[in-house]
């Protein structure tokens, strides 16, 4: 199984477009953007915006892919300290992260469609 750069980039663009559409208006009712939420342990934590979390996850997946590709190029150039086993492990990690991102996207789209089909 190999990762197609075109396929990966198109899915990443779709995820980023979805995150941008969610925008800052996708905040839960009663929760102000940047508001403090109180955790059960009594510590204060920042409220998480879904679109920011989605963009951060997409950036992590893209970073893993770029890192794996860069390590592959370094191995091809014969850079000392870069082994084929490291390259293969990083490629598999990037592939799994991408597949997870696709599954999350599919679930989000499915949930969105289900919500849109609800009768009010």
C-alpha positions in Angstrom: 0.0 0.0 0.0 1.5 3.4 -1.0 0.3 6.9 -0.3 -0.5 8.9 -3.4 0.7 12.4 -3.0 -2.2 13.7 -5.1 -4.8 11.8 -3.2 -3.3 12.8 0.1 -3.2 16.5 -0.9 -6.8 16.4 -2.2 -8.1 14.8 1.0 -6.1 17.3 3.1 -7.6 20.2 1.1 -11.1 18.8 1.6 -10.6 18.5 5.4 -9.1 22.0 5.5 -12.1 23.4 3.5 -14.5 21.7 5.9 -12.6 23.1 8.9 -12.7 26.6 7.3 -16.5 26.3 6.7 -17.0 25.4 10.3 -15.2 28.7 11.2 -15.6 30.4 14.5 -19.4 30.2 14.3 -19.2 26.5 15.2 -19.0 27.2 18.9 -21.3 25.4 21.3 -24.2 27.4 22.7 -23.4 29.1 26.0 -19.6 28.7 25.4 -17.8 31.9 24.4 -14.7 31.5 22.2 -11.6 31.4 24.4 -13.7 30.9 27.5 -12.4 29.0 30.4 -13.9 25.7 31.2 -13.6 24.0 34.6 -12.3 20.5 34.6 -13.5 17.9 37.1 -10.2 18.2 39.0 -10.9 21.9 39.5 -8.2 23.0 37.0 -9.1 25.6 34.4 -8.6 24.6 30.8 -9.2 26.4 27.5 -12.4 25.5 25.6 -11.4 23.7 22.4 -12.8 25.0 19.1 -13.6 22.1 16.8 -12.2 23.8 13.7 -8.9 24.6 15.4 -8.6 21.0 16.6 -9.4 19.8 13.1 -6.8 22.0 11.5 -4.2 21.0 14.0 -4.9 17.3 13.3 -4.6 17.9 9.6 -1.3 19.7 10.1 0.0 16.9 12.2 -0.9 14.3 9.5 0.7 16.5 6.8 3.8 17.0 8.9 4.2 13.2 9.4 3.8 12.7 5.6 6.4 15.4 4.8 8.8 14.1 7.4 8.5 10.6 6.0 9.1 11.8 2.5 12.1 13.9 3.5 13.6 10.9 5.4 13.0 8.8 2.3 14.9 11.3 0.1 17.7 11.5 2.7 18.0 7.7 2.5 18.1 7.8 -1.3 20.9 10.4 -1.1 22.8 8.1 1.3 22.8 10.4 4.3 24.5 8.6 7.2 22.3 7.6 10.1 19.2 7.2 8.0 18.3 3.5 7.8 15.7 1.8 5.6 13.9 0.5 8.6 13.4 4.1 10.0 12.1 5.2 6.6 9.7 2.3 6.3 8.4 2.8 9.9 7.8 6.5 9.3 6.1 5.8 6.0 3.8 3.3 7.7 3.0 5.8 10.5 2.2 8.5 7.9 0.0 6.0 6.0 -1.9 5.0 9.1 -2.3 8.6 10.2 -3.7 9.5 6.7 -6.1 6.5 6.8 -7.3 7.6 10.3 -7.8 11.1 9.0 -9.9 9.8 6.1 -12.0 7.7 8.5 -12.6 10.7 10.7 -13.6 12.8 7.7 -16.0 10.0 6.6 -17.6 9.9 10.1 -17.9 13.7 10.3 -19.5 13.8 6.9 -21.9 11.0 7.8 -22.9 12.7 11.0 -23.4 16.0 9.2 -25.7 14.3 6.6 -27.6 12.6 9.4 -28.1 15.8 11.2 -29.2 17.6 8.0 -31.8 14.9 7.3 -33.4 15.2 10.8 -36.8 16.6 10.8 -37.5 19.5 13.2 
